Every structure is written in structure tokens, then in C-alpha cells.
Amino acid sequence: MDISELSAKLAQFGQEHLIQFWSELNEDEQKRLFNDLKGIDFGLLAKGFRRAMDNSSNAVKLDHLLQPVPVHLQGSVERCSNEQLTAYEHEGLKQISAGKVGVLLLAGGQGTRLGVSYPKGMYNVGLPSGKTLYQLQAERIRKIEELSEARFGQRGTVPWYIMTSEHTMEPTRKFFAKHGFFGLNERNVVFFEQSVIPCVDVDGKVILEDKFKIATAPDGNGGLYRALGQNGIDMIHVYCVDNILVKMADPVFVGFCLEKNANCGAKVVKKAFPEEPVGVICQVNGVYQVVEYSEISSETANRRNSDGELTFNAGNICNHFFSKEFLKTLILEHEQELIYHIAKKKIPFIDANGVRQNPATPNGIKMEKFVFDVFQFSTAPWAKGNFAVWEVLREEEFSPLKNADGAPKDTPTTSRGDLLNLHKQFALRAGAKLCNSEATNGASNGHAAAGCGQLKAVVEISPLVSYFGEGLTELLGGKELNPASIERDPTTGQPKITPLP
């Protein structure tokens, strides 16, 4: 370890304080600190900090700069004909069959707000099957591979990239291994760690968390693009772990994006109400981006078109499509053009006397990049494509799990209820008669069976039986269905209806 060379490097960027306790450290602590500091590009960090601070200080309400996404780059499952939806699905399944589609899971967070210390994907929301978010998603991948093979006679692999943090990597690996990767080939599940960036104070000086350790924070989802490596995929579906309704490698979404020649695509839902605290996808000075609700006025949030719809109605649900070629070019040639977002936080630190302090007010800055920051490059000349927005139904595709039960929304109870309600609609559309006088709510062709009483019509349908409601008519059509779990029999491979107590 050449400490004199490191000292000179730190002095060049005003970071000499990082080795002020060097003489007090043992050999292992010195080695750890030396290696951490050696791996930091302080010039790049300083540049990123200055740009982020300048961008933050220039922040203003964006109302006068906003324009909605042009109509010709929008699509909607609600307004699309059945023929067009079928065409999108066909093209998507074709690409999956050819092994051209991968999925990338943003799973860095722990379940702290849920009251647990383990990764959120390991959470069981209380379904009759006891399945976790990870298992539901794994089974959807297996099913979409099967559907593509049935359509085209070729079984394509959908590789699953799982981005963890330093805290969730090992528990996630062990969880998948314990459960046999939920039936997936282990080689097709790729774990990687979210990259981190030093935390700094308001002057850009890196904060010491301990005498031998700098304070770091995840750099957001911006670092995920470097993890894709070399493989045969041409496009990637990116999503967040906490959405219990997510459609893995959704063939309809894939087909829509390809039809629009999109290098970037975003699934959205209509805002529940004008000032719902969600980001909206729109244009700012002709550049596509996600604008947070805090960046626009109430007047703009309530603006409506001549048909009565909100003008800025494309609610971001962190569910995106990217072409791999777009991401590759961005990483190699344009990544430094992305600007960090800043968040002022309370960051524990070691003071000049070597005493650890836990500040009562924000004392530092965490910088991060978001997955949607790349939208701005989608129409650049080098990008060779378009940006596209696909609107889906909230009740079918978006139910995030963020809070413990007792909170008003986004809880285990609401997530469980939304998934079971979707499965109920699948059963009704297939012609089942549910033992519940309220079972027809939201269904156009279902009805409750007479004489079934007032039993709660709980129906859970395994993703291995049906991905989005397909293939259920022969199984359920005309049947009176009490509360039941419908799983694939592991011995016969056929659907099996099991009554619930």
C-alpha cells in the first residue's frame, strides 16, 4: 500500500480528512480503507456532485415546459382492438421463443417498512398458497416460456437478472437456492449487486462512517445497465420487485414497443386522481422524462383535454422496456451525461475527534440515478428509435407492496386482495360460477351461482396454470366454484382444483 501516493491523490481533491485516523487503524482496517479509496474516481465524483447541485439549485416548477407524449407514440390496452392486442401478443411470444427477451428485477430494497429485515421479494402477503413475490414472478417466467413454445414450437429462455444491494445479495441467493430456483434453470438466474457511491456533505467532502470506512449509498438504478453482459437477448423488461401484479416479459408490451420501433418504452396507469403523488411521463422541452408530482402545480395536475381526460395522466409504475443496443451505446458513450439526483439525509459520521455522531437533522447528501433517467436519450440521433407509452389497467397490472398493514394503501392486505380479485375475474371470464353474491363486480360475463350462500369467493390461480387468464374455459366453464386454489399438479402437470377451508 502506497499511502503517500494515496495521500497526494486525496489532497488534490480536498479529501485528505479520509485518512486522518490512519495511524490508529490496524492492518486489516488500513487495507479495507485503502482499497475503498483507491477504487474511487474523485475527479468524476466531484464533477457529478457539482452538476447535481447546480441542477438542484436551478429546479423550478416545470408547468410551462410540459407537453404530453404525442398520441402516435401512445397505446392503451383499453382502447386497443382485440385483433391488435392479439398481434402484439403474437410478436412478443415470437421474440420470447427466439430467446430475445430478458427481464431485470430491481430488488435492492429491504422490507423495513413492512416490518421485516429480509428482502422484500421474500415476503409472503398471505395468499392461500403462501407464495412469495419471488415465487410468483419465477412461475410467470416459466409460464411465458411455455406459452411461447406452444405457439412457435421452440422453447426460448427468458434470463432473469436480479439486482440486489450489499445487504440483500446473500439472503436472496440463499432463498433461491433453498427453493430450487422455483423450477427455473439456475444458470438463467443472474444475481448482481447494485453499485454504490460515496455520501458527501454539502461541500462535496466524502463522509467517514467509521475511522476505516466511508459512508456509501446505492447509486439508484442507474448502474444496472452495466450488468447485462454478453448474451443473445435484444431487449429487456425492467420492473420493481414490489408489484404483485407484474407481468414478466409481457408479450403484449414487447409487441407494442417493437411495433412503435421503441428503444425505450414505459407502462403507465391512469392517475387515480389529479394530484395523486406519482410521477407522470411526459415531455419537458421536447425531451421525455418522469416529472415528479412535486414539480408541477395543482393547476397543471388538474388540466384536462377536451374529452375530459387529464392532460398529464400517464402515471409512472416503474415498468419499462429497453432495447439492448440502446443501453449498450448509452453505457459506452453517454453515461457521463446522466445527472445525479440529490437527497439530503441524516448520515452518521465520525467527527474530527474520532467520535461517532448521529445527527438530528440532515447533514449529508446521497446521490443517485434512476432507471428512467435514460428516457431523455431515446430520441437522440444515435438512439435510432422512438419512445413509447403503453397504458394498462391498474386493477390488472399495478398493486405495489410498500407498507405494513394498518397503512391506508399498498399493504399486504391490499396486494393480496388485488391479486385474488384478478384471479376471480379470470375465473368469471372463463365461465365459472362463483359462490359469492358480489362476485360479478367488475366482470362483464360472469355471474354468481344461485344457492351458493354468502361464502367469500376466494380463488387463487397459479401462474403455472394461467399467465393472464388464458386456458381456463375448459377447466372452469360452467362450474360452481367454492373458495379454491388452482395449482399445477407436480406429478401429472395438469391443473388441479383444491377446495380451501
C-alpha positions in Angstrom: 0.0 0.0 0.0 1.5 3.3 -1.1 -0.1 5.7 1.4 2.0 8.6 0.2 0.6 8.3 -3.3 -3.0 8.0 -1.9 -2.4 11.0 0.3 -1.4 13.1 -2.7 -4.4 11.9 -4.6 -6.8 12.9 -1.8 -5.1 16.3 -1.3 -5.6 17.0 -5.0 -9.4 16.8 -4.4 -9.6 18.2 -0.9 -10.4 14.8 0.7 -7.3 14.5 3.0 -9.6 14.0 6.0 -10.4 10.5 4.9 -7.1 9.2 6.2 -6.8 11.4 9.3 -7.1 8.3 11.6 -4.7 6.1 9.6 -2.2 5.7 12.4 -5.0 4.4 14.7 -6.1 1.6 12.4 -5.0 -2.0 12.5 -3.6 -3.6 9.3 -6.9 -5.1 8.2 -8.7 -1.7 8.7 -6.0 0.1 6.8 -6.3 -2.4 3.9 -10.0 -2.0 3.7 -9.9 1.8 3.7 -7.0 1.8 1.2 -8.9 -0.4 -1.2 -12.1 1.5 -0.9 -10.4 4.9 -1.5 -8.3 3.5 -4.4 -11.4 2.5 -6.2 -13.0 6.0 -6.2 -12.6 8.3 -9.1 -12.6 11.5 -7.1 -12.5 13.7 -10.1 -15.6 12.1 -11.5 -17.3 12.3 -8.1 -16.5 16.0 -7.8 -17.9 16.6 -11.3 -21.0 14.6 -10.6 -21.6 16.5 -7.3 -21.2 19.9 -8.9 -23.6 19.0 -11.7 -26.2 17.6 -9.3 -26.0 20.6 -7.1 -26.3 23.0 -10.0 -29.3 21.0 -11.3 -30.9 21.0 -7.9 -30.4 24.8 -7.3 -32.0 25.6 -10.7 -35.0 23.5 -10.1 -38.3 25.3 -10.8 -41.9 24.4 -11.5 -42.0 22.8 -14.9 -45.6 23.7 -15.9 -44.8 25.9 -18.9 -42.3 23.4 -20.3 -44.6 20.3 -20.2 -46.2 18.5 -23.1 -47.9 15.1 -23.1 -46.4 12.2 -25.0 -47.6 12.5 -28.7 -50.7 10.4 -29.5 -48.9 8.4 -32.2 -46.4 7.1 -29.6 -49.1 6.1 -27.1 -51.1 2.9 -26.8 -53.8 1.6 -24.5 -55.0 -1.9 -23.6 -58.4 -0.3 -23.0 -58.7 1.4 -26.4 -56.9 -1.3 -28.5 -58.9 -3.7 -30.6 -58.7 -7.4 -29.8 -57.1 -8.0 -33.2 -54.3 -5.6 -32.4 -53.8 -6.9 -28.9 -53.5 -10.4 -30.4 -51.0 -9.2 -32.9 -48.9 -7.6 -30.2 -49.0 -10.8 -28.1 -48.1 -12.9 -31.1 -45.0 -10.8 -31.9 -44.0 -10.8 -28.2 -44.2 -14.5 -27.9 -42.3 -14.9 -31.1 -39.4 -12.9 -29.7 -39.5 -14.8 -26.4 -39.5 -18.1 -28.3 -36.4 -17.0 -30.1 -34.6 -16.2 -26.8 -34.5 -12.4 -27.5 -36.2 -11.1 -24.3 -34.8 -10.9 -20.8 -36.2 -9.5 -17.5 -34.4 -7.3 -15.0 -35.7 -7.1 -11.4 -34.9 -4.1 -9.3 -34.7 -5.8 -5.9 -32.2 -3.8 -3.8 -34.6 -2.8 -1.1 -35.3 -4.5 2.2 -38.7 -4.9 3.8 -38.2 -2.3 6.5 -41.5 -0.5 6.0 -43.2 -3.9 6.1 -41.7 -4.5 9.5 -39.2 -7.2 8.3 -35.5 -7.2 7.9 -35.2 -9.5 4.9 -35.5 -8.6 1.1 -39.0 -7.6 0.0 -39.2 -10.3 -2.7 -39.1 -12.9 0.1 -42.3 -11.5 1.6 -45.5 -13.7 1.9 -48.6 -11.5 1.6 -50.8 -14.2 3.0 -52.1 -15.9 -0.2 -53.7 -19.4 0.3 -50.7 -20.9 -1.4 -48.2 -19.0 0.8 -46.2 -17.9 -2.3 -43.8 -15.1 -2.0 -43.3 -12.3 -4.6 -40.2 -14.1 -5.9 -42.1 -17.3 -6.4 -45.0 -15.7 -8.2 -42.5 -13.9 -10.6 -40.5 -17.0 -11.2 -43.6 -19.0 -12.1 -44.7 -16.3 -14.5 -41.4 -16.6 -16.3 -41.8 -20.4 -16.6 -45.3 -20.0 -17.9 -44.5 -17.4 -20.6 -41.6 -19.6 -21.8 -44.2 -22.4 -22.1 -46.7 -20.3 -23.9 -44.1 -19.1 -26.5 -43.0 -22.8 -27.1 -46.7 -23.8 -27.6 -47.2 -21.1 -30.1 -43.9 -21.4 -32.1 -42.6 -24.9 -31.3 -39.3 -23.5 -29.8 -38.6 -23.0 -26.1 -36.8 -19.8 -25.6 -35.1 -18.9 -22.4 -36.0 -15.7 -20.6 -32.9 -14.8 -18.5 -33.7 -13.2 -15.1 -31.3 -10.5 -13.9 -31.8 -9.7 -10.2 -30.3 -6.5 -8.9 -29.6 -6.7 -5.2 -27.9 -4.5 -2.7 -24.9 -5.4 -0.5 -27.5 -6.2 2.3 -29.8 -8.3 0.2 -27.5 -10.2 -2.1 -26.7 -13.1 0.2 -30.2 -13.6 1.7 -31.6 -13.6 -1.8 -29.1 -16.1 -3.2 -29.8 -18.5 -0.3 -33.5 -18.1 -0.6 -33.5 -19.0 -4.3 -31.1 -22.0 -3.7 -33.3 -23.2 -0.8 -36.3 -23.3 -3.1 -34.6 -24.8 -6.1 -34.8 -21.6 -8.0 -38.6 -22.2 -8.2 -38.2 -24.5 -11.1 -36.0 -22.2 -13.2 -32.6 -23.2 -14.5 -30.1 -21.8 -12.1 -27.8 -20.7 -15.0 -30.6 -18.4 -16.2 -30.9 -16.5 -12.9 -28.2 -13.9 -12.6 -27.7 -12.0 -9.4 -25.7 -8.8 -9.2 -25.1 -6.1 -6.7 -26.3 -2.5 -7.1 -23.3 -0.2 -7.3 -22.7 2.4 -4.6 -21.4 5.9 -4.4 -19.8 7.8 -1.5 -22.1 10.1 0.6 -20.8 13.7 0.8 -21.5 16.8 2.8 -22.9 20.0 1.4 -19.3 21.0 0.3 -18.7 17.7 -1.6 -16.4 16.2 1.1 -16.8 12.4 1.5 -18.3 11.4 4.8 -16.5 8.9 7.1 -18.9 6.5 8.6 -16.2 4.9 10.7 -12.4 5.6 11.0 -11.8 3.0 8.4 -15.0 3.1 6.4 -16.5 5.8 4.1 -20.3 6.3 4.1 -21.9 5.0 0.9 -25.4 4.7 -0.5 -26.8 2.8 -3.5 -26.5 4.9 -6.7 -30.1 4.2 -7.5 -30.9 2.0 -10.5 -28.6 3.8 -12.9 -25.9 1.2 -12.6 -28.0 -1.7 -13.7 -27.2 -1.3 -17.4 -23.6 -2.5 -16.9 -24.8 -5.8 -15.6 -26.4 -7.3 -18.7 -23.2 -8.6 -20.2 -22.9 -10.6 -23.3 -25.9 -12.8 -24.2 -28.4 -13.4 -27.0 -31.1 -11.1 -25.9 -32.1 -8.0 -27.9 -34.5 -6.4 -25.4 -35.0 -6.2 -21.7 -38.1 -5.7 -19.5 -37.3 -3.8 -16.2 -39.6 -3.8 -13.2 -39.7 -3.3 -9.4 -40.0 -6.2 -7.0 -42.9 -4.9 -5.0 -45.6 -5.0 -7.7 -47.5 -8.3 -7.1 -49.4 -8.0 -10.4 -46.3 -7.5 -12.7 -46.4 -9.5 -16.0 -43.0 -10.8 -16.5 -41.7 -10.3 -20.1 -45.2 -9.2 -21.0 -45.5 -10.3 -24.7 -48.2 -7.6 -25.4 -45.9 -4.9 -24.1 -43.0 -6.3 -26.1 -45.0 -6.5 -29.3 -46.3 -2.9 -28.8 -42.8 -1.5 -28.3 -41.5 -3.3 -31.3 -44.4 -2.0 -33.5 -43.5 1.5 -32.4 -39.8 0.9 -33.1 -39.2 1.9 -29.5 -35.7 1.8 -27.9 -37.4 2.9 -24.6 -41.0 2.0 -23.5 -42.9 2.7 -20.4 -46.0 1.0 -19.0 -48.3 3.5 -17.2 -51.6 3.6 -15.5 -54.1 6.5 -15.4 -53.7 8.6 -12.3 -56.3 7.7 -9.6 -57.0 11.4 -9.1 -55.4 14.6 -10.4 -52.9 15.2 -7.5 -52.1 11.6 -6.8 -48.4 11.6 -5.6 -47.0 9.7 -8.5 -44.6 10.8 -11.3 -46.0 11.4 -14.7 -44.3 10.6 -18.0 -44.3 13.5 -20.4 -42.1 15.8 -22.5 -40.1 18.6 -21.0 -38.7 20.9 -23.6 -39.3 18.1 -26.1 -37.3 15.5 -24.0 -39.1 12.5 -22.5 -38.8 12.2 -18.7 -40.6 11.4 -15.5 -41.8 14.5 -13.8 -42.5 14.2 -10.1 -45.8 15.4 -8.7 -43.9 18.0 -6.6 -42.5 19.6 -9.8 -45.9 20.7 -11.2 -48.6 23.0 -9.9 -52.1 21.9 -8.8 -53.4 23.8 -11.8 -51.4 21.7 -14.3 -52.1 18.5 -12.4 -55.9 19.2 -12.9 -55.6 20.3 -16.5 -57.9 18.3 -18.8 -58.3 17.6 -22.5 -61.5 18.2 -24.5 -62.6 14.6 -23.8 -62.4 15.2 -20.1 -59.2 13.1 -19.5 -56.4 14.5 -17.5 -53.7 16.0 -19.8 -50.9 14.6 -17.7 -52.4 11.3 -16.9 -49.5 8.8 -17.6 -48.7 7.6 -14.0 -45.2 6.0 -13.8 -45.2 2.5 -12.3 -41.5 1.6 -12.9 -42.2 -0.9 -15.6 -40.1 -0.4 -18.7 -38.8 -1.8 -22.0 -35.4 -1.1 -23.4 -33.5 -2.4 -26.5 -30.1 -3.8 -25.5 -28.4 -1.9 -28.3 -29.7 1.4 -26.9 -28.4 0.6 -23.4 -25.1 -0.6 -24.8 -24.5 2.6 -26.7 -25.6 4.7 -23.7 -23.2 2.9 -21.3 -20.2 3.1 -23.6 -20.6 6.6 -24.9 -23.1 8.7 -23.0 -23.4 7.5 -19.4 -21.5 10.5 -18.0 -24.2 12.8 -19.4 -26.7 11.5 -16.8 -27.0 13.8 -13.9 -27.4 12.6 -10.3 -30.4 13.4 -8.2 -29.7 14.5 -4.7 -31.4 13.6 -1.4 -30.4 15.4 1.8 -30.2 12.8 4.6 -29.2 12.3 8.2 -25.9 10.3 7.8 -24.0 9.1 10.9 -20.3 10.2 10.8 -17.0 10.3 12.6 -16.2 13.8 13.8 -12.7 15.4 13.9 -12.2 13.9 17.4 -12.9 10.4 16.2 -16.3 10.2 17.9 -19.3 8.8 16.0 -22.2 11.3 15.7 -25.8 10.6 14.8 -27.2 13.9 13.5 -30.7 15.0 14.4 -31.0 17.0 11.1 -29.8 16.3 7.5 -26.1 16.7 7.3 -25.2 15.0 4.1 -26.2 14.2 0.5 -26.9 10.9 -1.2 -26.7 11.0 -5.0 -28.4 8.5 -7.2 -29.5 7.9 -10.8 -32.9 6.4 -11.7 -33.8 3.8 -14.3 -36.0 6.3 -16.1 -33.2 8.9 -16.5 -32.3 7.3 -19.8 -35.6 8.3 -21.3 -34.2 11.6 -22.3 -31.8 9.9 -24.8 -34.5 7.9 -26.6 -34.8 10.3 -29.4 -31.1 11.3 -29.8 -29.8 10.7 -33.3 -27.6 7.8 -32.1 -30.5 6.1 -30.4 -32.2 5.1 -33.7 -35.7 4.7 -32.4 -38.6 6.1 -30.5 -40.0 6.5 -27.0 -43.4 4.8 -26.5 -46.0 4.6 -23.7 -48.4 1.7 -23.1 -51.3 2.4 -20.8 -52.6 -0.6 -18.8 -55.4 -1.2 -16.3 -54.3 -0.5 -12.7 -56.5 -3.3 -11.4 -54.8 -5.8 -13.7 -51.2 -4.7 -13.6 -50.3 -2.5 -10.7 -50.5 -3.1 -6.9 -47.3 -2.2 -5.1 -46.4 -3.6 -1.7 -44.8 -0.8 0.3 -46.3 -0.5 3.8 -47.2 -2.7 6.7 -50.9 -3.5 7.4 -52.6 -0.5 9.1 -51.4 1.9 6.5 -54.2 3.3 4.2 -52.8 1.7 1.0 -50.1 -0.5 -0.6 -50.1 -3.1 2.2 -50.0 -6.9 2.3 -53.8 -6.9 2.6 -54.4 -4.7 -0.5 -51.8 -6.6 -2.5 -53.3 -9.9 -1.7 -56.8 -8.6 -2.3 -55.8 -7.2 -5.7 -54.2 -10.4 -6.9 -57.1 -12.6 -5.7 -59.6 -10.2 -7.3 -57.8 -10.5 -10.6 -57.9 -14.3 -10.3 -61.6 -14.1 -9.6 -62.1 -12.1 -12.8 -60.1 -14.8 -14.7 -62.5 -17.4 -13.4 -65.6 -15.4 -14.2 -64.3 -14.7 -17.8 -63.8 -18.5 -18.2 -67.5 -19.0 -17.3 -67.1 -20.2 -13.7 -70.0 -19.6 -11.3 -68.6 -18.2 -8.0 -70.3 -18.7 -4.7 -70.4 -15.1 -3.8 -73.3 -12.7 -4.3 -70.8 -9.9 -5.1 -68.6 -11.9 -7.4 -69.7 -10.2 -10.6 -68.4 -6.8 -9.6 -66.2 -5.6 -12.5 -66.9 -8.6 -14.7 -68.8 -8.4 -17.9 -69.7 -12.1 -18.4 -69.6 -13.7 -15.0 -72.4 -14.4 -12.6 -72.7 -15.8 -9.1 -74.2 -19.3 -8.7 -77.6 -19.4 -7.2 -77.9 -21.0 -3.8 -74.2 -20.8 -3.0 -74.9 -18.7 0.0 -72.6 -15.8 1.1 -69.3 -17.6 1.0 -66.3 -15.5 0.2 -65.3 -16.4 -3.3 -61.5 -16.7 -2.9 -59.8 -18.1 -6.0 -56.1 -18.3 -6.3 -54.8 -19.4 -9.7 -51.1 -20.4 -10.1 -49.2 -18.6 -12.7 -48.2 -22.1 -13.9 -51.8 -22.7 -14.8 -52.6 -19.4 -16.4 -50.4 -16.3 -17.1 -53.1 -13.8 -18.0 -56.4 -15.7 -17.8 -55.8 -18.0 -20.8 -56.6 -21.7 -20.9 -59.2 -21.7 -18.2 -62.5 -22.1 -20.1 -62.3 -25.9 -20.4 -61.3 -26.2 -16.7 -63.7 -23.8 -15.1 -66.5 -23.1 -17.7 -70.0 -23.7 -16.2 -68.6 -25.0 -12.9 -69.8 -23.8 -9.5 -66.6 -22.8 -7.7 -66.3 -22.6 -3.9 -63.2 -21.0 -2.5 -60.4 -22.9 -4.2 -56.7 -22.9 -5.1 -55.9 -24.0 -8.6 -52.3 -25.3 -9.0 -50.4 -27.4 -11.4 -50.1 -31.0 -10.2 -46.4 -31.7 -9.9 -46.9 -35.3 -10.9 -49.3 -35.1 -13.8 -48.5 -31.5 -14.9 -52.3 -30.9 -15.1 -54.3 -28.2 -13.3 -55.8 -29.3 -10.0 -58.6 -27.6 -8.1 -58.2 -27.9 -4.4 -61.0 -26.5 -2.1 -59.9 -24.1 0.5 -61.0 -24.4 4.1 
